[in-house]
Amino acid sequence: MDNRLRKLLEDVKAGRVDTDEALSLLLDLPYQDLDYAVIDHHRALRKGFPEVVFCQGKTPKQVAEILSELCKRNDCVMATRADEKAFAAVRKALPGAVYHPEARIILVDQRKGEARPKSEDDSYVLVISAGTADIPVAEEAAITLEALGARVERLYDVGVAGLHRLLDKRQKLFAAKVIIAVAGMEGALASVVGGLVSCPVIAVPTSVGYGASFHGLAPLLTMLNSCAPGVAVVNVDNGFGAAYFAHSIIRLNRTE
């Protein structure tokens, strides 16, 4: 055990530090050094969910080892941008692991029944994709949100090339607490949605599109230049980042 943590626990037991102060002190410790990775074991205290493993650039063995260490301290852990090889290594170490191939997410959920987080009301995050080709990024957002304990509704292939498909679902749009709009090509969907609803909209440009979309640069610039108020933009193909941001908004609303 870290010496600072040991001293803090002694102070708590002796009544020299109250619970709120202890939690504040715990926000930056401890971490675990694996030489090739330094795991932040107190991410859950600060963010409400453990550190998430980004698999790209890591070997399958490294992914499996990091998730195994995280599982020793957390009931639910996840990895993003995972392939079949990474999942095979994780499944060998953690038989309960589940792979979501479309979202490229590995999830190890050891929570049981009532221990799983649930939405405290009927509020939900709505994940929208402009086209079918954008669904993998949308699913990364949706699966991440579900792991974080949010209620998720999906609305796919409702891009501006057939705007009536979106407008027919306007009641679902209006009832959402946060909307994640995922679009490639020109990325106009986020502006359209942002102009219709009163809730925050998180725009996710994707790398889907012909040559002049420049692997997502065109929709990124469209979304950044949106004239609709209340639209925030994350990086190209970053469904995970959009989901985490949406979850932060939901959490903030519930604690107020």
PASEBA-1860 file (N, C-alpha, C; in nm, 3 decimals):
! residues 256
1> MDNRLRKL> 0.084/-0.120/0.000/0.000/0.000/0.000/0.088/0.126/0.000 ~ 0.048/0.227/-0.077/0.119/0.354/-0.081/0.126/0.415/0.059 ~ 0.244/0.466/0.097/0.263/0.523/0.232/0.167/0.638/0.259 ~ 0.139/0.719/0.157/0.046/0.831/0.175/-0.094/0.779/0.204 ~ -0.131/0.670/0.134/-0.262/0.612/0.155/-0.273/0.552/0.295 ~ -0.165/0.485/0.339/-0.165/0.426/0.472/-0.183/0.533/0.580 ~ -0.111/0.646/0.564/-0.121/0.755/0.661/-0.262/0.814/0.659 ~ -0.319/0.828/0.541/-0.453/0.884/0.530/-0.555/0.794/0.601
9> LEDVKAGR> -0.543/0.663/0.581/-0.635/0.571/0.647/-0.621/0.578/0.800 ~ -0.497/0.593/0.847/-0.475/0.606/0.991/-0.540/0.733/1.045 ~ -0.527/0.842/0.967/-0.586/0.969/1.009/-0.739/0.962/1.011 ~ -0.798/0.891/0.912/-0.943/0.875/0.908/-0.991/0.796/1.029 ~ -0.923/0.686/1.059/-0.961/0.603/1.173/-0.949/0.679/1.304 ~ -0.849/0.767/1.313/-0.826/0.843/1.436/-0.914/0.967/1.445 ~ -0.990/0.994/1.338/-1.079/1.110/1.339/-1.010/1.241/1.309 ~ -0.887/1.234/1.259/-0.814/1.357/1.227/-0.852/1.414/1.090
17> VDTDEALS> -0.918/1.332/1.008/-0.961/1.374/0.874/-1.105/1.327/0.855 ~ -1.195/1.418/0.810/-1.332/1.375/0.786/-1.344/1.311/0.648 ~ -1.459/1.253/0.620/-1.477/1.176/0.497/-1.460/1.261/0.372 ~ -1.517/1.380/0.370/-1.507/1.467/0.252/-1.362/1.505/0.224 ~ -1.288/1.536/0.331/-1.148/1.572/0.314/-1.067/1.453/0.266 ~ -1.101/1.334/0.316/-1.031/1.212/0.274/-1.053/1.185/0.126 ~ -1.178/1.201/0.080/-1.206/1.181/-0.061/-1.131/1.280/-0.148 ~ -1.120/1.404/-0.101/-1.046/1.506/-0.174/-0.899/1.468/-0.187
25> LLLDLPYQ> -0.841/1.417/-0.078/-0.701/1.377/-0.079/-0.677/1.254/-0.165 ~ -0.778/1.170/-0.177/-0.764/1.046/-0.252/-0.770/1.065/-0.404 ~ -0.810/1.183/-0.447/-0.833/1.205/-0.589/-0.709/1.185/-0.676 ~ -0.588/1.199/-0.619/-0.470/1.187/-0.704/-0.380/1.069/-0.667 ~ -0.431/0.972/-0.591/-0.351/0.855/-0.557/-0.443/0.738/-0.529 ~ -0.394/0.611/-0.546/-0.262/0.575/-0.593/-0.265/0.537/-0.740 ~ -0.152/0.500/-0.794/-0.145/0.446/-0.929/-0.055/0.324/-0.927 ~ -0.061/0.245/-1.032/0.016/0.122/-1.041/0.106/0.127/-1.163
33> DLDYAVID> 0.236/0.111/-1.144/0.333/0.118/-1.252/0.365/-0.022/-1.305 ~ 0.327/-0.048/-1.431/0.356/-0.176/-1.495/0.473/-0.166/-1.591 ~ 0.552/-0.060/-1.579/0.665/-0.030/-1.668/0.618/0.025/-1.803 ~ 0.532/-0.050/-1.872/0.484/-0.004/-2.003/0.354/0.076/-1.991 ~ 0.294/0.076/-1.873/0.170/0.151/-1.848/0.163/0.188/-1.701 ~ 0.104/0.302/-1.674/0.083/0.347/-1.536/-0.069/0.361/-1.518 ~ -0.125/0.269/-1.440/-0.271/0.261/-1.426/-0.320/0.355/-1.317 ~ -0.415/0.437/-1.351/-0.475/0.532/-1.256/-0.592/0.463/-1.186
41> HHRALRKG> -0.568/0.410/-1.067/-0.671/0.334/-0.998/-0.775/0.422/-0.928 ~ -0.756/0.552/-0.930/-0.854/0.638/-0.866/-0.932/0.722/-0.967 ~ -0.928/0.679/-1.094/-1.005/0.749/-1.196/-1.155/0.746/-1.161 ~ -1.199/0.635/-1.104/-1.341/0.621/-1.071/-1.386/0.724/-0.968 ~ -1.299/0.760/-0.875/-1.335/0.861/-0.775/-1.356/0.998/-0.839 ~ -1.275/1.029/-0.938/-1.285/1.160/-1.001/-1.393/1.165/-1.108 ~ -1.405/1.054/-1.183/-1.491/1.055/-1.302/-1.616/0.970/-1.290 ~ -1.621/0.884/-1.188/-1.738/0.798/-1.174/-1.727/0.666/-1.247
49> FPEVVFCQ> -1.613/0.642/-1.315/-1.591/0.517/-1.387/-1.441/0.494/-1.396 ~ -1.397/0.367/-1.390/-1.253/0.338/-1.393/-1.186/0.382/-1.524 ~ -1.054/0.385/-1.521/-0.978/0.416/-1.641/-1.016/0.320/-1.753 ~ -1.036/0.374/-1.873/-1.073/0.294/-1.989/-0.948/0.272/-2.074 ~ -0.928/0.150/-2.119/-0.807/0.114/-2.194/-0.827/0.139/-2.343 ~ -0.739/0.218/-2.401/-0.738/0.242/-2.545/-0.642/0.139/-2.606 ~ -0.696/0.046/-2.685/-0.618/-0.070/-2.729/-0.522/-0.041/-2.844 ~ -0.554/0.056/-2.926/-0.473/0.084/-3.043/-0.330/0.115/-3.001
57> GKTPKQVA> -0.233/0.047/-3.061/-0.092/0.069/-3.026/-0.042/-0.021/-2.914 ~ -0.132/-0.092/-2.848/-0.093/-0.185/-2.742/-0.099/-0.329/-2.796 ~ -0.015/-0.416/-2.742/-0.021/-0.557/-2.780/-0.140/-0.622/-2.710 ~ -0.190/-0.733/-2.764/-0.299/-0.805/-2.696/-0.262/-0.843/-2.553 ~ -0.138/-0.882/-2.531/-0.093/-0.919/-2.397/-0.101/-0.800/-2.302 ~ -0.059/-0.683/-2.349/-0.066/-0.563/-2.265/-0.210/-0.527/-2.231 ~ -0.299/-0.536/-2.329/-0.440/-0.506/-2.304/-0.496/-0.599/-2.198 ~ -0.466/-0.728/-2.211/-0.516/-0.827/-2.116/-0.461/-0.802/-1.976
65> EILSELCK> -0.335/-0.769/-1.966/-0.274/-0.745/-1.834/-0.332/-0.622/-1.767 ~ -0.349/-0.515/-1.843/-0.403/-0.392/-1.785/-0.547/-0.414/-1.738 ~ -0.630/-0.477/-1.822/-0.768/-0.502/-1.783/-0.775/-0.595/-1.662 ~ -0.685/-0.692/-1.656/-0.683/-0.784/-1.541/-0.654/-0.710/-1.412 ~ -0.560/-0.616/-1.416/-0.529/-0.537/-1.296/-0.645/-0.447/-1.258 ~ -0.710/-0.387/-1.358/-0.824/-0.301/-1.330/-0.940/-0.381/-1.269 ~ -0.957/-0.504/-1.315/-1.066/-0.589/-1.266/-1.048/-0.630/-1.120 ~ -0.925/-0.623/-1.072/-0.902/-0.658/-0.931/-0.961/-0.554/-0.837
73> RNDCVMAT> -0.986/-0.434/-0.889/-1.032/-0.323/-0.806/-1.166/-0.265/-0.849 ~ -1.218/-0.311/-0.964/-1.341/-0.253/-1.018/-1.433/-0.363/-1.070 ~ -1.563/-0.342/-1.055/-1.661/-0.440/-1.100/-1.689/-0.434/-1.249 ~ -1.660/-0.320/-1.310/-1.685/-0.305/-1.454/-1.571/-0.227/-1.517 ~ -1.508/-0.286/-1.618/-1.400/-0.218/-1.690/-1.422/-0.236/-1.839 ~ -1.363/-0.147/-1.917/-1.382/-0.157/-2.061/-1.258/-0.112/-2.137 ~ -1.250/-0.158/-2.262/-1.141/-0.121/-2.351/-1.201/-0.082/-2.485 ~ -1.147/0.022/-2.546/-1.197/0.071/-2.674/-1.097/0.044/-2.786
81> RADEKAFA> -1.144/0.054/-2.910/-1.064/0.030/-3.030/-0.993/-0.105/-3.023 ~ -1.068/-0.206/-2.981/-1.015/-0.340/-2.964/-1.045/-0.424/-3.089 ~ -0.952/-0.513/-3.123/-0.977/-0.606/-3.233/-0.994/-0.748/-3.177 ~ -1.013/-0.844/-3.267/-1.038/-0.982/-3.226/-0.919/-1.042/-3.152 ~ -0.797/-1.003/-3.192/-0.678/-1.056/-3.125/-0.670/-1.007/-2.980 ~ -0.700/-0.880/-2.960/-0.700/-0.827/-2.823/-0.806/-0.896/-2.739 ~ -0.924/-0.917/-2.799/-1.031/-0.983/-2.725/-0.994/-1.126/-2.688 ~ -0.930/-1.197/-2.780/-0.890/-1.336/-2.752/-0.797/-1.342/-2.631
89> AVRKALPG> -0.702/-1.246/-2.622/-0.610/-1.243/-2.509/-0.683/-1.208/-2.380 ~ -0.777/-1.114/-2.388/-0.852/-1.072/-2.270/-0.943/-1.186/-2.224 ~ -1.009/-1.252/-2.318/-1.101/-1.360/-2.284/-1.028/-1.475/-2.215 ~ -0.903/-1.498/-2.254/-0.824/-1.604/-2.191/-0.796/-1.570/-2.046 ~ -0.768/-1.441/-2.018/-0.739/-1.398/-1.881/-0.866/-1.372/-1.801 ~ -0.970/-1.325/-1.870/-1.095/-1.288/-1.804/-1.211/-1.350/-1.880 ~ -1.249/-1.472/-1.846/-1.351/-1.546/-1.920/-1.485/-1.475/-1.933 ~ -1.514/-1.383/-1.843/-1.642/-1.312/-1.848/-1.645/-1.195/-1.944
97> AVYHPEAR> -1.534/-1.170/-2.014/-1.527/-1.056/-2.106/-1.622/-1.073/-2.224 ~ -1.680/-0.963/-2.267/-1.772/-0.963/-2.382/-1.718/-0.866/-2.486 ~ -1.725/-0.905/-2.613/-1.676/-0.820/-2.722/-1.792/-0.767/-2.805 ~ -1.793/-0.637/-2.827/-1.892/-0.573/-2.914/-1.818/-0.534/-3.043 ~ -1.820/-0.621/-3.144/-1.735/-0.600/-3.262/-1.764/-0.472/-3.340 ~ -1.892/-0.436/-3.352/-1.923/-0.315/-3.428/-1.868/-0.191/-3.359 ~ -1.880/-0.187/-3.226/-1.828/-0.074/-3.148/-1.680/-0.087/-3.119 ~ -1.624/-0.207/-3.140/-1.484/-0.239/-3.108/-1.454/-0.217/-2.960
105> IILVDQRK> -1.546/-0.260/-2.876/-1.533/-0.244/-2.731/-1.532/-0.379/-2.662 ~ -1.438/-0.394/-2.568/-1.436/-0.510/-2.478/-1.491/-0.463/-2.345 ~ -1.587/-0.537/-2.292/-1.650/-0.501/-2.165/-1.641/-0.620/-2.069 ~ -1.591/-0.592/-1.948/-1.589/-0.693/-1.843/-1.676/-0.639/-1.730 ~ -1.797/-0.691/-1.722/-1.895/-0.640/-1.626/-1.925/-0.748/-1.522 ~ -1.874/-0.728/-1.401/-1.893/-0.825/-1.294/-2.003/-0.783/-1.197 ~ -2.076/-0.678/-1.233/-2.186/-0.632/-1.149/-2.302/-0.729/-1.160 ~ -2.374/-0.747/-1.053/-2.484/-0.842/-1.050/-2.617/-0.770/-1.025
113> GEARPKSE> -2.714/-0.796/-1.110/-2.850/-0.749/-1.087/-2.860/-0.605/-1.041 ~ -2.901/-0.587/-0.915/-2.925/-0.454/-0.860/-2.798/-0.373/-0.844 ~ -2.682/-0.440/-0.852/-2.556/-0.366/-0.839/-2.526/-0.284/-0.963 ~ -2.592/-0.316/-1.074/-2.569/-0.241/-1.196/-2.632/-0.102/-1.185 ~ -2.559/0.002/-1.231/-2.617/0.136/-1.222/-2.739/0.147/-1.311 ~ -2.840/0.218/-1.263/-2.962/0.238/-1.341/-2.996/0.386/-1.347 ~ -3.060/0.423/-1.456/-3.108/0.560/-1.467/-3.213/0.585/-1.360 ~ -3.201/0.696/-1.290/-3.292/0.725/-1.179/-3.426/0.779/-1.227
121> DDSYVLVI> -3.439/0.808/-1.354/-3.566/0.856/-1.407/-3.579/0.808/-1.552 ~ -3.666/0.870/-1.626/-3.688/0.828/-1.765/-3.598/0.902/-1.864 ~ -3.504/0.979/-1.814/-3.417/1.056/-1.902/-3.325/0.964/-1.980 ~ -3.293/1.002/-2.102/-3.205/0.920/-2.183/-3.117/1.007/-2.272 ~ -3.008/0.945/-2.317/-2.922/1.005/-2.418/-2.961/0.943/-2.551 ~ -2.986/1.027/-2.650/-3.022/0.979/-2.782/-2.899/0.983/-2.872 ~ -2.865/0.867/-2.929/-2.752/0.858/-3.021/-2.807/0.847/-3.163 ~ -2.768/0.942/-3.247/-2.819/0.949/-3.384/-2.704/0.930/-3.482
129> SAGTADIP> -2.728/0.854/-3.587/-2.628/0.846/-3.695/-2.691/0.898/-3.824 ~ -2.609/0.969/-3.903/-2.658/1.019/-4.031/-2.679/0.905/-4.130 ~ -2.585/0.811/-4.134/-2.596/0.699/-4.227/-2.562/0.567/-4.160 ~ -2.587/0.460/-4.231/-2.554/0.327/-4.180/-2.403/0.313/-4.161 ~ -2.325/0.374/-4.248/-2.179/0.366/-4.239/-2.124/0.435/-4.114 ~ -2.204/0.520/-4.052/-2.162/0.589/-3.930/-2.195/0.510/-3.803 ~ -2.265/0.398/-3.818/-2.310/0.322/-3.701/-2.197/0.272/-3.612 ~ -2.082/0.225/-3.665/-1.976/0.181/-3.574/-1.934/0.287/-3.472
137> VAEEAAIT> -1.923/0.412/-3.515/-1.887/0.519/-3.422/-2.004/0.547/-3.327 ~ -2.126/0.543/-3.380/-2.244/0.563/-3.296/-2.254/0.453/-3.190 ~ -2.224/0.330/-3.229/-2.230/0.218/-3.134/-2.120/0.229/-3.028 ~ -2.005/0.282/-3.066/-1.902/0.305/-2.964/-1.956/0.399/-2.856 ~ -2.029/0.501/-2.899/-2.089/0.594/-2.803/-2.198/0.525/-2.723 ~ -2.285/0.450/-2.788/-2.399/0.387/-2.720/-2.356/0.282/-2.619 ~ -2.262/0.195/-2.657/-2.215/0.090/-2.566/-2.141/0.152/-2.448 ~ -2.064/0.256/-2.474/-1.994/0.326/-2.364/-2.094/0.382/-2.265
145> LEALGARV> -2.197/0.448/-2.315/-2.300/0.505/-2.228/-2.369/0.399/-2.144 ~ -2.400/0.286/-2.205/-2.466/0.178/-2.132/-2.375/0.123/-2.022 ~ -2.246/0.113/-2.050/-2.151/0.068/-1.948/-2.143/0.168/-1.833 ~ -2.158/0.296/-1.865/-2.153/0.401/-1.763/-2.284/0.409/-1.683 ~ -2.386/0.338/-1.727/-2.511/0.334/-1.652/-2.620/0.425/-1.704 ~ -2.600/0.482/-1.822/-2.701/0.572/-1.879/-2.803/0.494/-1.962 ~ -2.924/0.546/-1.965/-3.024/0.491/-2.056/-2.998/0.548/-2.195 ~ -2.999/0.462/-2.295/-2.965/0.503/-2.431/-3.078/0.468/-2.527
153> ERLYDVGV> -3.111/0.561/-2.615/-3.200/0.535/-2.727/-3.120/0.558/-2.855 ~ -3.151/0.481/-2.959/-3.077/0.490/-3.084/-3.171/0.533/-3.197 ~ -3.115/0.609/-3.290/-3.189/0.654/-3.408/-3.089/0.661/-3.523 ~ -3.087/0.558/-3.608/-2.982/0.544/-3.708/-3.033/0.565/-3.851 ~ -2.942/0.613/-3.935/-2.967/0.637/-4.077/-3.078/0.738/-4.098 ~ -3.061/0.855/-4.037/-3.161/0.963/-4.050/-3.093/1.093/-4.093 ~ -2.998/1.082/-4.187/-2.922/1.198/-4.232/-3.004/1.297/-4.314 ~ -2.942/1.408/-4.346/-3.014/1.519/-4.410/-3.051/1.491/-4.555
161> AGLHRLLD> -2.997/1.387/-4.616/-3.036/1.353/-4.753/-3.181/1.307/-4.760 ~ -3.236/1.267/-4.646/-3.379/1.233/-4.636/-3.430/1.287/-4.504 ~ -3.445/1.417/-4.496/-3.472/1.484/-4.369/-3.603/1.439/-4.304 ~ -3.699/1.394/-4.384/-3.828/1.348/-4.330/-3.810/1.231/-4.234 ~ -3.704/1.151/-4.254/-3.679/1.037/-4.165/-3.649/1.085/-4.023 ~ -3.579/1.197/-4.013/-3.547/1.254/-3.883/-3.668/1.325/-3.822 ~ -3.738/1.403/-3.903/-3.851/1.481/-3.852/-3.965/1.392/-3.805 ~ -3.978/1.274/-3.864/-4.081/1.180/-3.819/-4.055/1.131/-3.676
169> KRQKLFAA> -3.934/1.146/-3.629/-3.896/1.100/-3.494/-3.875/1.217/-3.399 ~ -3.936/1.331/-3.428/-3.907/1.451/-3.350/-3.947/1.439/-3.203 ~ -4.049/1.359/-3.171/-4.086/1.343/-3.030/-3.973/1.278/-2.951 ~ -3.904/1.184/-3.015/-3.790/1.120/-2.950/-3.676/1.220/-2.934 ~ -3.660/1.307/-3.032/-3.559/1.414/-3.023/-3.589/1.507/-2.906 ~ -3.714/1.551/-2.897/-3.752/1.651/-2.797/-3.745/1.595/-2.654 ~ -3.758/1.464/-2.637/-3.760/1.404/-2.504/-3.620/1.372/-2.451 ~ -3.520/1.378/-2.536/-3.384/1.343/-2.494/-3.324/1.450/-2.403
177> KVIIAVAG> -3.239/1.408/-2.309/-3.168/1.501/-2.222/-3.037/1.548/-2.285 ~ -2.976/1.461/-2.363/-2.856/1.493/-2.440/-2.865/1.415/-2.570 ~ -2.816/1.474/-2.678/-2.815/1.406/-2.807/-2.673/1.400/-2.860 ~ -2.634/1.282/-2.907/-2.506/1.265/-2.975/-2.537/1.245/-3.123 ~ -2.490/1.336/-3.206/-2.516/1.331/-3.350/-2.389/1.291/-3.423 ~ -2.393/1.176/-3.487/-2.276/1.118/-3.554/-2.295/1.126/-3.704 ~ -2.201/1.190/-3.774/-2.218/1.208/-3.918/-2.085/1.224/-3.989 ~ -2.076/1.164/-4.107/-1.962/1.184/-4.195/-2.003/1.274/-4.311
185> MEGALASV> -1.947/1.248/-4.428/-1.976/1.329/-4.548/-1.958/1.478/-4.516 ~ -2.067/1.557/-4.525/-2.055/1.701/-4.496/-2.085/1.733/-4.350 ~ -2.142/1.639/-4.275/-2.163/1.658/-4.131/-2.274/1.754/-4.093 ~ -2.372/1.773/-4.179/-2.476/1.873/-4.154/-2.577/1.831/-4.047 ~ -2.582/1.702/-4.016/-2.684/1.653/-3.922/-2.681/1.726/-3.788 ~ -2.562/1.752/-3.735/-2.551/1.814/-3.602/-2.614/1.953/-3.600 ~ -2.597/2.030/-3.706/-2.656/2.164/-3.711/-2.808/2.156/-3.719 ~ -2.858/2.063/-3.797/-3.003/2.047/-3.810/-3.064/2.010/-3.674
193> VGGLVSCP> -3.005/1.911/-3.609/-3.055/1.868/-3.478/-3.041/1.980/-3.376 ~ -2.927/2.048/-3.377/-2.903/2.157/-3.283/-3.005/2.269/-3.296 ~ -3.054/2.290/-3.418/-3.154/2.394/-3.440/-3.295/2.353/-3.401 ~ -3.317/2.223/-3.378/-3.451/2.173/-3.346/-3.476/2.157/-3.197 ~ -3.371/2.122/-3.120/-3.391/2.079/-2.982/-3.337/2.182/-2.882 ~ -3.378/2.165/-2.757/-3.331/2.256/-2.651/-3.218/2.194/-2.568 ~ -3.197/2.063/-2.580/-3.094/1.996/-2.498/-2.957/2.012/-2.562 ~ -2.850/1.984/-2.486/-2.715/1.988/-2.544/-2.700/1.884/-2.655
201> VIAVPTSV> -2.626/1.920/-2.759/-2.596/1.829/-2.870/-2.445/1.813/-2.880 ~ -2.401/1.688/-2.883/-2.258/1.659/-2.898/-2.239/1.602/-3.038 ~ -2.162/1.673/-3.120/-2.143/1.635/-3.259/-2.016/1.550/-3.273 ~ -2.030/1.441/-3.347/-1.916/1.352/-3.372/-1.895/1.338/-3.523 ~ -1.792/1.402/-3.578/-1.763/1.382/-3.719/-1.701/1.244/-3.740 ~ -1.733/1.180/-3.852/-1.670/1.050/-3.881/-1.586/1.061/-4.008 ~ -1.501/0.963/-4.026/-1.412/0.961/-4.143/-1.480/0.900/-4.265 ~ -1.612/0.881/-4.258/-1.689/0.826/-4.370/-1.710/0.933/-4.476
209> GYGASFHG> -1.684/0.900/-4.601/-1.710/0.997/-4.708/-1.615/0.981/-4.824 ~ -1.646/1.049/-4.934/-1.558/1.047/-5.052/-1.436/1.135/-5.028 ~ -1.350/1.141/-5.127/-1.218/1.205/-5.112/-1.218/1.344/-5.052 ~ -1.311/1.428/-5.093/-1.312/1.567/-5.046/-1.358/1.581/-4.901 ~ -1.399/1.471/-4.839/-1.431/1.478/-4.695/-1.303/1.472/-4.613 ~ -1.190/1.436/-4.680/-1.058/1.438/-4.617/-1.055/1.362/-4.484 ~ -1.109/1.239/-4.490/-1.105/1.149/-4.374/-1.166/1.210/-4.248 ~ -1.269/1.289/-4.266/-1.340/1.346/-4.152/-1.315/1.493/-4.127
217> LAPLLTML> -1.221/1.551/-4.199/-1.192/1.694/-4.179/-1.310/1.781/-4.222 ~ -1.374/1.747/-4.333/-1.488/1.827/-4.382/-1.603/1.830/-4.281 ~ -1.650/1.716/-4.231/-1.758/1.723/-4.131/-1.712/1.787/-4.001 ~ -1.586/1.770/-3.965/-1.535/1.835/-3.844/-1.547/1.986/-3.857 ~ -1.505/2.042/-3.970/-1.512/2.187/-3.990/-1.657/2.234/-3.997 ~ -1.744/2.156/-4.060/-1.886/2.191/-4.066/-1.944/2.201/-3.926 ~ -1.913/2.103/-3.842/-1.967/2.100/-3.706/-1.909/2.212/-3.621 ~ -1.781/2.241/-3.638/-1.719/2.351/-3.564/-1.778/2.486/-3.604
225> NSCAPGVA> -1.823/2.494/-3.728/-1.880/2.620/-3.778/-2.032/2.624/-3.769 ~ -2.090/2.533/-3.693/-2.236/2.528/-3.682/-2.293/2.659/-3.630 ~ -2.401/2.704/-3.691/-2.466/2.825/-3.643/-2.572/2.793/-3.538 ~ -2.599/2.665/-3.516/-2.696/2.625/-3.414/-2.631/2.636/-3.276 ~ -2.697/2.702/-3.180/-2.640/2.714/-3.046/-2.649/2.583/-2.969 ~ -2.558/2.565/-2.875/-2.565/2.448/-2.787/-2.505/2.321/-2.845 ~ -2.418/2.336/-2.947/-2.355/2.220/-3.010/-2.206/2.218/-2.973 ~ -2.161/2.108/-2.912/-2.020/2.087/-2.883/-1.968/1.980/-2.979
233> VVNVDNGF> -1.839/1.983/-3.009/-1.781/1.894/-3.109/-1.663/1.818/-3.050 ~ -1.658/1.687/-3.075/-1.543/1.607/-3.035/-1.464/1.570/-3.160 ~ -1.356/1.498/-3.142/-1.267/1.465/-3.252/-1.329/1.364/-3.348 ~ -1.267/1.350/-3.463/-1.315/1.259/-3.567/-1.321/1.115/-3.514 ~ -1.436/1.051/-3.533/-1.460/0.911/-3.494/-1.456/0.887/-3.343 ~ -1.464/0.991/-3.264/-1.451/0.977/-3.119/-1.586/0.957/-3.050 ~ -1.648/0.843/-3.077/-1.775/0.811/-3.011/-1.758/0.797/-2.861 ~ -1.646/0.742/-2.819/-1.620/0.726/-2.676/-1.616/0.861/-2.604
241> GAAYFAHS> -1.545/0.957/-2.660/-1.535/1.090/-2.598/-1.670/1.159/-2.589 ~ -1.752/1.143/-2.692/-1.885/1.202/-2.690/-1.971/1.139/-2.581 ~ -1.960/1.007/-2.566/-2.039/0.937/-2.464/-1.997/0.980/-2.324 ~ -1.868/0.992/-2.301/-1.820/1.031/-2.168/-1.866/1.172/-2.134 ~ -1.863/1.260/-2.233/-1.909/1.397/-2.211/-2.059/1.399/-2.180 ~ -2.136/1.322/-2.256/-2.281/1.314/-2.231/-2.309/1.261/-2.092 ~ -2.235/1.160/-2.051/-2.252/1.103/-1.918/-2.220/1.206/-1.810 ~ -2.118/1.289/-1.832/-2.082/1.394/-1.736/-2.196/1.494/-1.720
249> IIRLNRTE> -2.262/1.526/-1.831/-2.376/1.619/-1.825/-2.490/1.558/-1.743 ~ -2.520/1.431/-1.770/-2.627/1.361/-1.698/-2.594/1.354/-1.549 ~ -2.472/1.319/-1.515/-2.431/1.309/-1.375/-2.444/1.442/-1.303 ~ -2.402/1.550/-1.371/-2.408/1.683/-1.313/-2.553/1.722/-1.284 ~ -2.641/1.693/-1.377/-2.783/1.726/-1.358/-2.843/1.651/-1.240 ~ -2.799/1.528/-1.218/-2.855/1.448/-1.109/-2.804/1.490/-0.972 ~ -2.686/1.552/-0.968/-2.631/1.592/-0.838/-2.673/1.732/-0.797 ~ -2.736/1.805/-0.888/-2.779/1.941/-0.856/-2.906/1.941/-0.769
END
